[in-house]
Amino acid sequence: MASDHIDNNAGQSIESAFPNVDPGCVPLGSRVMVQIRRTHSVSKGGIVLVEETKETVKWNNQVAKVVALGPLAYKNRESAKEWPEGAWVTEGDYVRVPRWGGDRIEIPVKDSQDPILFVTFSDHEIISKITGDPLSVKVYIL
């Protein structure tokens, strides 16, 4: 199976990949809200990316920052007691999330034409916690 690799994070800082933006809502129940890594408009080689490429990368991106946890995230749904292994992730952690699913919202940013994408998942849907550099994780489109 062939895949295309798009390195759209060259020269990007954590602050530009995950700008501090208020999503204007908080997750309820056992949900986790994440901010999807922002893409650049110019490739590593200086090529301006067309809108279609930017949109493809944005909607296929699986790297995110946890911005909020619902009150029952990683807890027993009936007793509200924490799971024996504790919370899998906390606010500020970088994670991999499913490519599809979740509740997606875009929030406009002042002085930018590109909105910020937030997605809310059920706590058990978070794929993994990124322990290394979240900017080094590449997007592969199959």
C-alpha positions as CSV (number, residue, x, y, z in Angstrom):
1,M,0.0,0.0,0.0
2,A,1.5,3.3,-1.0
3,S,1.4,6.4,1.2
4,D,2.3,10.0,0.9
5,H,4.4,11.7,3.6
6,I,3.8,15.4,4.2
7,D,6.2,17.2,6.5
8,N,4.3,20.3,7.1
9,N,5.9,21.1,10.5
10,A,9.4,22.1,9.4
11,G,10.7,25.0,11.4
12,Q,7.5,25.1,13.5
13,S,7.6,26.0,17.2
14,I,5.3,24.5,19.8
15,E,3.7,27.9,20.2
16,S,2.8,28.1,16.5
17,A,1.7,24.5,16.3
18,F,-0.5,24.8,19.3
19,P,-1.4,28.5,19.8
20,N,-3.1,29.4,23.1
21,V,-6.7,29.7,21.9
22,D,-9.8,29.4,24.0
23,P,-12.2,26.9,22.4
24,G,-15.2,28.6,24.1
25,C,-16.5,25.3,25.5
26,V,-15.5,22.5,27.9
27,P,-16.1,18.7,27.5
28,L,-18.7,17.0,29.6
29,G,-18.9,13.6,31.2
30,S,-16.0,11.3,30.2
31,R,-14.8,13.3,27.2
32,V,-11.4,14.8,26.4
33,M,-11.0,17.9,24.3
34,V,-7.8,18.2,22.2
35,Q,-6.4,20.9,20.0
36,I,-5.1,19.5,16.7
37,R,-1.6,20.5,15.6
38,R,-1.7,23.5,13.3
39,T,-0.2,23.1,9.8
40,H,2.0,25.5,8.0
41,S,1.3,27.2,4.7
42,V,4.9,26.7,3.4
43,S,6.8,23.5,3.1
44,K,10.3,22.8,4.4
45,G,11.7,23.6,1.0
46,G,9.8,26.9,0.7
47,I,7.0,25.8,-1.5
48,V,3.7,27.5,-0.8
49,L,1.1,24.7,-0.1
50,V,-2.2,24.8,-2.0
51,E,-5.3,25.0,0.1
52,E,-6.3,21.5,-0.8
53,T,-3.0,20.1,0.6
54,K,-3.4,22.2,3.8
55,E,-6.9,20.9,4.3
56,T,-5.9,17.3,3.7
57,V,-3.1,17.6,6.3
58,K,-5.4,19.4,8.8
59,W,-8.2,16.8,8.6
60,N,-5.8,13.8,8.7
61,N,-3.6,15.1,11.4
62,Q,-3.5,12.8,14.4
63,V,-1.2,14.9,16.7
64,A,-3.0,16.9,19.4
65,K,-2.6,18.7,22.7
66,V,-5.0,17.9,25.5
67,V,-6.7,21.1,26.5
68,A,-9.5,19.9,28.8
69,L,-10.9,16.8,30.5
70,G,-14.6,16.2,31.4
71,P,-15.3,15.6,35.1
72,L,-15.7,11.9,34.5
73,A,-12.7,11.4,32.2
74,Y,-10.7,8.3,33.3
75,K,-13.1,7.7,36.2
76,N,-15.7,5.0,36.9
77,R,-18.9,6.3,35.3
78,E,-21.1,5.2,38.3
79,S,-19.0,6.1,41.3
80,A,-16.8,8.9,39.9
81,K,-13.8,7.1,41.5
82,E,-10.6,7.3,39.5
83,W,-9.6,4.3,37.4
84,P,-7.1,2.0,39.3
85,E,-4.3,3.0,36.7
86,G,-5.2,6.7,37.0
87,A,-5.7,9.1,34.2
88,W,-4.1,8.1,30.9
89,V,-3.5,11.7,30.0
90,T,-3.8,15.1,31.6
91,E,-4.2,18.7,30.3
92,G,-1.1,19.8,28.5
93,D,-0.1,16.3,27.3
94,Y,0.5,15.7,23.6
95,V,-1.4,12.7,22.2
96,R,-2.2,10.8,19.1
97,V,-5.9,10.7,18.3
98,P,-8.1,8.8,15.8
99,R,-8.2,10.3,12.3
100,W,-11.9,9.9,12.2
101,G,-14.6,10.5,14.8
102,G,-15.0,12.9,17.6
103,D,-16.9,16.2,17.6
104,R,-14.9,18.8,15.6
105,I,-15.1,22.5,15.9
106,E,-13.0,25.3,14.3
107,I,-12.4,28.5,16.2
108,P,-11.3,31.6,14.2
109,V,-8.1,33.3,15.4
110,K,-7.6,37.1,15.2
111,D,-5.0,38.1,12.7
112,S,-5.0,34.7,11.0
113,Q,-6.9,33.2,8.1
114,D,-6.5,29.7,9.4
115,P,-8.9,28.7,12.3
116,I,-7.8,26.3,15.1
117,L,-9.3,22.8,15.1
118,F,-10.5,21.3,18.4
119,V,-11.9,17.8,18.7
120,T,-13.7,16.1,21.6
121,F,-13.3,12.4,22.0
122,S,-14.4,9.9,24.6
123,D,-11.6,9.3,27.1
124,H,-11.0,5.7,25.9
125,E,-10.5,6.8,22.2
126,I,-7.2,8.6,22.8
127,I,-4.7,6.4,21.0
128,S,-1.4,7.2,22.8
129,K,0.5,9.7,24.8
130,I,3.4,11.3,22.9
131,T,6.5,11.2,25.1
132,G,8.9,12.7,22.6
133,D,8.7,15.9,20.5
134,P,5.2,16.3,19.2
135,L,6.5,18.2,16.2
136,S,8.6,15.2,15.0
137,V,5.6,13.0,14.5
138,K,4.8,13.0,10.8
139,V,1.5,12.8,9.0
140,Y,1.1,9.9,6.6
141,I,-1.9,9.8,4.2
142,L,-2.7,6.3,2.9
